[in-house]
Amino acid sequence: MNKAIFLDRDGVINEVKTKRVKFVNKPEQFYFLEGVKEAVTLLSDEGYMLFVVTNQGGVGLGYLSHGHLEQIHDFMVGELETAGGKIHEVSCCTHKPHEGCACRKPEPGMILDLAEKYDLDLDSSYMIGDREPDIEAGRKAGCKTILISGSPSPLYGADYVFPSLKEAADFIIE
C-alpha cells in the first residue's frame, strides 16, 4: 500500500482572503504561499503520493465554471511539477455548501475514493488543512491530521499544528 498526503487547497497551497485576492476564480488569482513548492517537492521525493482535496462550492453556486476550475488546477499542478513535485490527482467537491453530499469536507468521501483508487494506506497518510472541516475529514478517513495555523494551540483536534506547509513537510520527513 502507498502512503499519501492529502492537501486542502485554499489556505494551505495558495493565498485566499488576503489583500491581494479574496477568492481564486481564475489562474491569475492563484498565488502560492511561501515554501509550498519546496514542501511538495520534499514530500514527493520522500515517496508520498500527493493529492489535493478541495471544496469548491463556488462552481455549484455559479461563481466559476468547471472549465475555469480545471484551468486553475492545471496551472497549480504544472507549477508544482516544474518545481519538482508531483500531485497525483486533484479531487474537488463542486456541490453547493449544505447540499448534503458525501464528498464535501468534513465528510471523508474524496479521501476514501482516492484511497481505494490508488491503494493508499490511510494509517500512514496525512490530511493537511487550515480549517476544521479538513481536520474532521482526515480523522473520519483514518489519517493523521495537520492543521496549518498561526495559532500555537492545537485547534480542532488536529494531531499536529504548524504555521506553514513547509514546516509540516519538514516534520513529516524527519
C-alpha positions in Angstrom: 0.0 0.0 0.0 1.1 3.6 -0.7 1.4 6.4 1.8 -0.2 9.7 0.9 -0.5 13.3 1.8 -3.9 14.9 1.2 -3.7 18.7 0.9 -6.5 21.2 1.2 -6.0 23.9 -1.5 -7.1 27.4 -0.3 -5.1 28.5 2.7 -2.6 25.6 2.5 -1.3 25.8 -1.0 -2.4 29.2 -2.1 -3.5 32.6 -0.7 -7.2 33.2 -0.1 -8.9 36.1 1.6 -5.8 38.3 1.6 -5.3 41.9 0.4 -4.2 40.5 -2.9 -7.0 38.0 -3.6 -10.4 37.3 -2.0 -11.3 34.1 -3.9 -9.5 32.2 -6.7 -11.7 32.2 -9.8 -9.0 32.2 -12.5 -5.4 31.2 -12.7 -4.1 34.8 -12.4 -5.6 35.0 -9.0 -3.6 31.9 -7.8 -0.7 32.8 -5.6 1.4 30.1 -3.9 2.1 30.5 -0.2 5.7 30.7 0.8 7.5 27.4 0.8 4.7 25.4 -0.8 6.6 24.4 -3.9 9.6 23.2 -1.8 7.3 21.3 0.6 5.5 19.5 -2.3 8.9 18.6 -3.8 10.2 17.3 -0.4 7.2 15.1 0.2 7.2 13.8 -3.4 10.9 12.9 -3.1 10.2 11.0 0.2 7.8 8.7 -1.7 4.5 10.2 -0.7 1.7 10.3 -3.2 0.2 13.8 -3.0 -3.4 14.7 -3.6 -5.4 17.9 -3.4 -8.8 17.5 -1.9 -10.8 20.7 -2.0 -14.3 22.0 -1.5 -15.1 24.4 -4.4 -18.7 25.3 -3.8 -18.3 28.4 -6.0 -18.9 26.1 -9.0 -22.2 24.9 -7.6 -23.1 28.5 -6.7 -22.3 29.7 -10.2 -19.3 31.9 -9.4 -17.0 29.9 -11.7 -17.3 27.2 -14.2 -15.9 23.6 -14.2 -13.7 24.8 -17.1 -12.3 27.7 -15.1 -11.7 25.4 -12.1 -9.8 23.0 -14.3 -7.6 25.8 -15.7 -6.8 26.9 -12.1 -5.8 23.3 -11.2 -3.8 22.7 -14.4 -1.9 25.9 -13.6 -1.3 24.8 -9.9 -0.2 21.2 -10.9 2.0 22.5 -13.7 3.8 25.0 -11.4 4.4 22.3 -8.8 5.7 19.9 -11.3 8.1 22.5 -12.7 9.4 22.9 -9.2 10.0 19.1 -8.9 6.9 18.0 -7.0 4.0 15.8 -8.2 0.3 16.0 -7.5 -1.2 12.6 -8.5 -4.8 13.9 -8.6 -6.9 16.9 -7.7 -10.3 15.9 -6.2 -13.0 18.6 -5.9 -16.4 18.8 -4.4 -18.2 21.3 -6.5 -21.6 20.9 -4.9 -23.2 23.9 -3.2 -22.5 24.2 0.5 -25.0 22.3 2.7 -26.1 20.1 -0.2 -25.6 17.0 1.9 -23.2 15.2 -0.4 -20.7 12.6 0.8 -17.7 14.3 -0.9 -17.8 17.8 0.7 -15.4 18.1 3.7 -15.9 17.4 6.6 -17.2 14.2 5.0 -14.3 11.9 4.0 -15.6 10.9 0.6 -12.9 12.4 -1.5 -10.2 10.9 0.6 -11.8 7.4 0.8 -12.3 7.4 -3.0 -8.7 8.3 -3.6 -7.6 5.7 -1.1 -9.4 3.0 -3.0 -8.3 4.1 -6.4 -4.6 4.3 -5.5 -4.4 1.6 -2.9 -3.5 4.0 -0.1 -2.6 3.2 3.5 -4.6 5.8 5.4 -3.0 4.9 8.7 0.4 6.1 7.4 -1.1 9.1 5.5 -1.8 12.7 6.5 -4.6 15.2 5.8 -3.3 18.7 5.9 -5.7 21.6 6.1 -6.3 25.0 7.5 -9.9 24.6 8.8 -11.9 22.3 11.0 -13.7 20.6 8.0 -10.3 19.5 6.7 -9.2 18.0 10.0 -12.5 16.3 10.6 -12.5 14.7 7.1 -9.0 13.4 7.8 -10.0 12.0 11.1 -13.1 10.3 9.7 -10.9 8.8 6.9 -8.4 7.4 9.5 -5.5 9.7 8.6 -3.1 11.6 10.8 -4.1 15.3 10.7 -2.1 18.5 10.5 -3.6 22.0 10.9 -1.8 24.9 9.1 -2.4 27.7 11.5 -0.5 30.6 13.1 -2.1 29.6 16.5 0.2 27.6 18.7 -2.7 25.8 20.4 -3.9 22.6 18.8 -7.2 23.7 17.3 -9.9 21.4 16.0 -8.4 18.3 17.5 -5.6 18.1 14.9 -2.7 15.7 15.7 -0.2 18.4 14.8 -0.2 22.2 14.2 2.4 24.0 12.0 2.4 27.6 10.7 3.2 26.5 7.1 3.1 23.5 4.8 6.9 23.7 4.6 7.3 23.2 8.3 4.7 20.4 8.2 6.7 18.7 5.4 10.0 19.1 7.3 8.3 17.3 10.3 6.8 14.5 8.2 10.1 13.6 6.5 12.2 13.7 9.8 
